[in-house]
Amino acid sequence: MSSVAVQARPIPARLRFTRLPRVPIAWARLISPLLLVAFWQLASSTGVLSERLLASPLTVVHTTGDLISDGTLTTALTVSLQRAAVGFVIGAVIGVALALVAGLSRVGENLVDPILQMLRTLPFYGLIPLFILWFGIGELPKIVLVAFGVAIPLYLNTFAGIRGVDSKLAELAQVQQLGRIGLIRHIVLPGALPQALVGLRQSLGVAWLALIVAEQVNADAGLGYMINNAREFLRTDVIVVGLLVYSVLGLVTDSAVRLIERRALSWRRSFLGT
């Protein structure tokens, strides 16, 4: 038998695909915000966007420098971070604890879940009058409002994560004669961790939204107070600075949780997109 050798023909240059250099993910995520800022500055420079309606990016940059130099922004940021941190810790502890109570017991679910499902539909502004009546006009109602905003999404996601744990793992725990604490530590919490981290990201976002609302009412310091005070004098540049700081805080905290998620769930492969 004679064999016929088949030679592969070279692919014409016009049909070859050129591999573009890959842009690092961190830089790629900055492309759309930078384009938005560029269009914003262009609209302000050409007069399409009035400074009275919205200050230009250059004006915002100069105002940011002034607020930092005189200490206004630093003081407001420190106060807001303290409120957010205390409220977040309280809300996170309550949310996870209630999720464990509801997730590990049918009786606990019947007692806790209906109330939480009703509370999650309440708007922040509807709660402010009650919180002022109950806790006064000091720091406590602001912290309680942030804690409320944190607890609900963290509870919902952690509860779903607990109920999503494979039942075979619970049977394995019984075979290994793990106690209640061992079951929670080695089976329930690791199994619910992916969903709980999703809830953590949502809770951090809601925490900043709740803080904005809380600091608009009866506050004498903080980013919300700075924004509300600027509104009285039609200082759109100061308002934009405050809103941008809120946005940066939200982005930083979300990035921190994403980093924790990548480290804690490094064993899990996920679809990254094309």
N, C-alpha and C positions, 0 to 999 in steps of 0.2 A: 504493500500500500504506500502510496506517495502522499505526503502531507503538504499542504499548501500554506505557506507562511503569509500571514496577513499583517501588513505593516500599518500602524496607526498614522493617519495623516495629521499633520499639525493643524491646530485650529487657527483659522484666519485671524489676523489682529483685530479686524473690525467686529468680530464676534466674541472677542474675549471680554470678560467682565473685569473692570478695574476695581480692585479692593481699596476702598477709601480708608484713610487712617481713622482708627477708632478714637473717639473723644472720651476722656474719662467721665464717669457718671457724675461726679461732683461738679465738673465744669458744664456738662451737658444740661444739667438742671438749672443753670444760671442763664441760659440763652434766652428763654421766653421772658423772664423778668427784665433782663437788660433791654430787650426789644421794646417792651412796654414802657420802660422809663424813657427810651429814646423817642418814641412817638409822643409821649407826654410832654417832653421838653420841646419837641418840634411844634406841637400845638400851642404851647405857651409862647414860644418865641415869635410865631407868626400871628399871634393875636386871636387865633381860633378859640383858644381857651383863656378866658379872662382870669387875671390874678385875683379878682374879687371872689370868683367862684371856686377856684382851686389854684393854690400857689404852685409855681413851677418847681421842678426838682432842684435847680440851683438855689432858689430861695429857701427851700426846705433844708438843703445842706447848710447854708449860712445860719439859718435859725437853729438847727441842731447844734452847731458849734457854739452859738451864743448861750443856749440853754445849758450846755455842758460846762462852759466857762463860768457861768454865774451859779452853778450848783443846783439849778432848778430841776433839770432832768435827772440828775443823780439821786437827789432826795426823793423825787416822785417814784423813780424806779425801785429804790430800796424799800419804800413803804409798800408798794404793790407786790413785790416779790415776797415780802414777809407775810402778807395776807394770803397770797396764793399758796405758799408753802404750807402754812398752818392748816388752811382749809383743805388742801389736797391730802395731807396726811390723815386728817380726821375722816374725810370722805372715803379714802381708800381703805382704811381699816374697817369702817362700817360696811362698805360695799362688799368686800371679800368675806367678812364674817357672816353677813346675811346670805351671801351666795353659798357658803358652806352649810349653813343651817337649812336652806331650802333645797340644796342639791343632794344632800346626804340623807334626807328623810322626807317621806310623803307628807307626814304631819307638818314638818317645817315648811314644806312648799305650800301647803294649804293655808298656813298662817301668814307667811311672809310675802309670797309672790303676788297675790291679789292686791295687796296694799301698794307694793312697789310698781305694779303695772298701772295703777291709778295715778300715783305720784309722778310718774315719768311724763305724763301728758300735761302737767301744770306748767304754765309759762313763768319765767323768772319775775317779770314785772307784777304778776298777780300775787306773788308771795311777799313782795317787799312790804306792803302795808302791814301784813300780819307779823312779819319779822320785826318791824319797828315797834309794834305794840308789845310783842313778847320780850324782845331783847334790848329795846331802847334804840338810840341813834348812834351808839359808839361803834367799836370795832366788831363786836360780837355778831350782829346781823350780817355784816359783810362776809365774815369767815363762815358763818352757817350757810349762806347762800352759795359760796364756792364749794363747801363740803357737800351740799345737796346736789349740785351739778356734777360733782365727781362720782358720788356714790352710785347714782342710777345706771349709767352706762357700764361701769365696772361690775356692778352686780349682774346686769343682764348677760354680759359676755362670759363672766366667770361661771355663772349658773349654767349657761349653755355648754360651756366647756366641760363642766363636771358631768352633766348628763350625757355628754358625747363620749365619755370614756368607755372603752370596750369592756363589756361585761365579763369577757373571758379573763381579763386582768384581775377583776374582783374575785373570780373563782380561784385564780392562781394565788391571790393573797390569802384566801382561806386555806388552801393546801399548805402554804408556807406558814400558816398559823400566825399571821400578822394581826396585831391588835388594831383597835380603831385608829389610834394615832399613827401606827405604822402604815395602815391602809391610806390614810390621808396624805402622809408624807411621801410614800414611795409610789403610790398608784394614782391617787386622785389629783394631787397638785401637779405632778409632771404631765399627766394626760390633759389637764385643763389649761396648761401654760400657754399654748399657742393662742387659744381664744381669749385668755385673760390679757395677753399682751395687746391684742386688738382693742379690748376694752380700755386698756391703759392709755393707748393713743387717743381714743375717743374722749376719755375723761380729761386728759390734759387740754384738748381743744375746748371742751365745754368749760373747763376751769377758767380759761382766759375770757371766754364769753361772759360767764357769770361775774367775773371780776370787773369787767367793763360796766355791766349793769349796776353792780353794787357800789362802785366808786362814783357813779353819777348821782347818787342820792345821799345827802347829808354827810358828805365827806369833806375834810379840810386838808387832805394830802393824798398823794398818789397820782398815777397816770390819768385815771378817770377824772379826778378833780381838775387836773391841769387842762384836760380837753374841754371840760364843762366851763371852766373859767375863760378859756380862749374863745369859746362860742359866744360868750357875752360881749366880747370886743371884736367879733368877726375876724379873728386871727386864724385864717385857714391854714397858714403855714405851721402854726403850733399844733393844730388839730391833726394835720397829716403826720407830723413828727410823732405824736402820741400813738396814732393808729399804726404807724410803721414799727414802733417799738413793740406794740402788742403782737404784730405779725412776726417780727423777728423772734420774740420770745416763744411764740407758738411753733415756729419752724425749728428752733434750737431744741426745745423739749421733745418734739416729734422725732428729730434726728437722733436724739439720745436714746429714745425707746427703740427706734429702728436698729441702732447699733447693738443694744441689749438683745433684741430679737435675733439678729444675725449670730451673735455669740451663743445665746442659749439654745437656739434651734439650728445650729450648724449641721446637725445630722439630717435635717429635712431638706430635700431638694424641692425647689419651687420653680414655677415658670417665670422667667425673667423678661419675656417679651422679645420681639425681633426688631 
